[in-house]
Amino acid sequence: MDEQVLTKYEVMAALKYKSVSGFYTFCKRTPDFPKSFPLGLRRVGWVKREIDAYLEKRMNERNAVEG
């Protein structure tokens, strides 16, 4: 598997979240946000490609609205 895995803090930085609780609330309330997967007992990760695709989708939605 050559997928790059991002930690919680790396994803939070990409989304500009400073609060862990705020980030997890966002994850729960945003159904199209990529799901995390367990890396260990108390650690989760996200596939970088999926996070990049989510951000790209959001930018495209913004651009479509702007015209």
Helices and strands as residue ranges (DSSP letters): E 5-7, H 8-15, H 20-29, E 37-38, E 44-47, H 48-66
